[in-house]
Amino acid sequence: MLLLFDPENYWDSVSQEDMQDALAEHLAFARLLKERGVAFSGEAVHPAQNAVTLRPAGDGVVTVEAPFVERRQDFAGFYLIDCADLTEALDIARHCPIGAGIEVRPVWEASS
């Protein structure tokens, strides 16, 4: 999984033109994935300020109107890509628009 991060409050400060340019970069990345035959899905997400977190509390759950972890970057979106191994995933991630960073993290395979 490629976890995408942007500087905190980035999208509140960019122009419409910059936003369109960034979206065009992601469309180009999606074309590259298709051309390479890499299965993928992905979405942009709202900034951390819109997050609601569930945390364990005694025998129940408490709802917190905030992100779980304080940070200087916002989790901005993700691509879930189907790769043979971490080496291939890193090669593909180098082509993705980088924002404030990309975390490449394997996902657990569910066993039947």
matplotlib code that plots the C-alpha trace (Angstrom):
import matplotlib.pyplot as plt

x = [0.0, 1.3, 0.2, 0.4, 1.1, 0.9, 2.1, -0.5, -3.3, -1.7, -5.0, -6.4, -3.7, -3.2, -4.7, -7.3, -4.6, -2.1, -4.9, -5.7, -1.9, -1.7, -4.7, -3.2, 0.0, -2.1, -4.0, -0.7, 0.5, -2.8, -2.0, 1.5, 0.1, -2.4, 0.4, 2.5, -0.4, -0.3, -3.7, -4.6, -7.2, -6.9, -8.7, -8.0, -9.1, -10.1, -7.5, -6.9, -9.0, -12.1, -11.1, -13.0, -11.1, -12.5, -10.5, -11.0, -12.3, -12.9, -15.4, -16.6, -15.4, -15.0, -15.3, -12.8, -13.3, -9.6, -6.9, -5.3, -1.7, -0.5, 1.6, 2.9, 1.7, -1.8, -2.6, -3.9, -4.8, -3.6, -3.0, -3.4, -1.2, -0.7, 3.0, 5.2, 7.4, 8.6, 11.2, 8.6, 6.4, 9.3, 10.0, 6.4, 6.2, 9.1, 6.8, 4.0, 3.5, 5.3, 3.7, 5.3, 6.1, 4.9, 4.9, 5.1, 3.6, 2.7, -0.9, -1.8, -3.2, -6.4, -6.3, -9.4]
y = [0.0, 3.5, 5.9, 9.4, 12.4, 16.2, 19.1, 19.9, 22.1, 22.0, 21.8, 24.8, 26.9, 25.8, 27.5, 25.8, 25.6, 23.9, 21.4, 20.6, 20.1, 17.7, 15.7, 15.5, 14.0, 11.3, 10.6, 10.1, 7.8, 5.8, 5.5, 4.2, 1.6, 0.4, 0.4, -1.8, -4.1, -3.4, -3.9, -1.0, 1.0, 4.3, 7.3, 10.8, 11.4, 14.5, 16.2, 15.1, 17.9, 16.1, 12.8, 11.0, 8.4, 5.4, 4.4, 1.6, 2.8, 0.3, -2.2, 0.1, 2.6, 6.4, 8.6, 11.5, 14.2, 14.4, 12.3, 9.6, 10.9, 14.5, 15.0, 17.7, 16.0, 14.9, 11.5, 12.5, 9.3, 5.9, 3.5, -0.2, -1.9, -5.6, -6.3, -9.4, -8.0, -4.9, -4.2, -3.9, -1.8, 0.6, 0.9, 1.8, 4.2, 6.2, 7.2, 8.4, 12.1, 12.4, 15.3, 15.3, 11.6, 8.2, 5.3, 1.9, -0.7, -4.4, -5.4, -8.6, -11.3, -12.7, -16.5, -18.5]
z = [0.0, -0.8, 1.9, 0.6, 2.9, 2.3, 4.4, 7.1, 5.8, 2.3, 0.3, 2.2, 0.8, -2.8, -5.8, -8.0, -10.8, -8.4, -7.4, -11.0, -11.7, -8.8, -9.9, -13.4, -11.9, -10.2, -13.4, -15.2, -12.4, -12.8, -16.5, -15.8, -13.4, -16.1, -18.8, -16.5, -15.8, -12.1, -10.4, -8.1, -6.3, -4.5, -3.0, -1.8, 1.8, 3.7, 6.0, 9.6, 10.9, 9.6, 11.2, 13.9, 15.9, 17.9, 20.9, 23.4, 26.8, 29.6, 28.2, 25.4, 22.8, 23.0, 20.0, 19.6, 17.1, 16.1, 14.5, 16.6, 16.3, 16.3, 13.1, 10.8, 7.6, 6.7, 5.4, 2.0, 0.2, -0.8, -3.6, -3.0, -5.6, -6.4, -6.6, -6.5, -3.7, -1.9, -4.5, -7.2, -4.9, -4.3, -8.0, -8.7, -5.7, -7.2, -10.1, -7.8, -7.1, -3.7, -1.8, 1.7, 1.5, 0.6, 3.1, 1.4, 3.6, 2.9, 3.7, 5.4, 3.1, 4.5, 4.6, 3.8]

ax = plt.figure().add_subplot(projection="3d")
ax.plot(x, y, z, "-o")
ax.set_aspect("equal")
plt.show()
